[in-house]
Amino acid sequence: MDGGIREEVTAVAHDWDQAMIRNDADAIGQYMADDWIIIGSDGSVGDKAAFLRLVKSGTLSHDIMESNDLRVRVYGETAVVTAQGISGGKYQGRAFHEVERSTCVFVRHQRTWKCVLTHLSRIEPTEGP
């Protein structure tokens, strides 16, 4: 049974990535609980309303958002998803490209999975030989 739930949550995570690439604030918001919070890789804390305002205004836009190596753990109506993510785009007119480890906590409410928490940790680039 958990296998089907894992696939469901993985699909939601990838669909959320696609909404981010489309920079569609309404679609992005459908994947977030109203009380969603994000902890950025710099330790900053944001909320759903502020994040969606940034997207709607064009202050934040994405041209890449990928979640790879997803690991989904299910605890009843809650799922914890860890992944390696790549995000890129523009923030306040400046280009950015991040490789991060992300943790998202999803809660199922009325058959719909919504993210309640996203936590990001920057993965520092490794130097080659």
C-alpha positions, 0 to 999 in steps of 0.5 A, a space after each residue: 500500500 505504501 508503494 502506491 502512496 509513494 508514487 502518488 507523492 512523487 508525482 505531486 512533487 514532480 508536478 509542483 516542479 513543473 508549476 514552478 517552471 511555468 511560474 504559475 503562482 496559482 498552480 504553485 499555490 495548489 501544492 502548498 498548505 495555507 500555513 506552508 513555510 519554507 526555510 531557505 538554504 541561508 536560514 531565512 523563513 518565508 511563508 506561502 503568501 510572501 512566496 506567491 507574491 514574489 512569483 506573481 510580481 515577477 521578482 522570482 521566476 524559475 526556468 529550471 526546477 528538478 527534484 532527483 533521488 527522491 526518497 519518500 517515507 509515509 507515516 499515515 496521512 503524512 509523507 516526508 520527501 527528501 531529494 536533491 534539487 536543482 533550481 535556477 532562474 532569476 530573483 530580483 533581476 539576478 540569475 541564480 542556480 542552486 543545487 540543494 538537498 530538500 526536505 518537504 513534509 506533505 500532509 494528505 487532506 481530503 485525498 489531496 497532498 499539500 506541502 506544509 514545510 520545505 527546508 533547503 540546504 545548499 550543496 556546495 560544489 565539489 572541486 574536480 581532480 
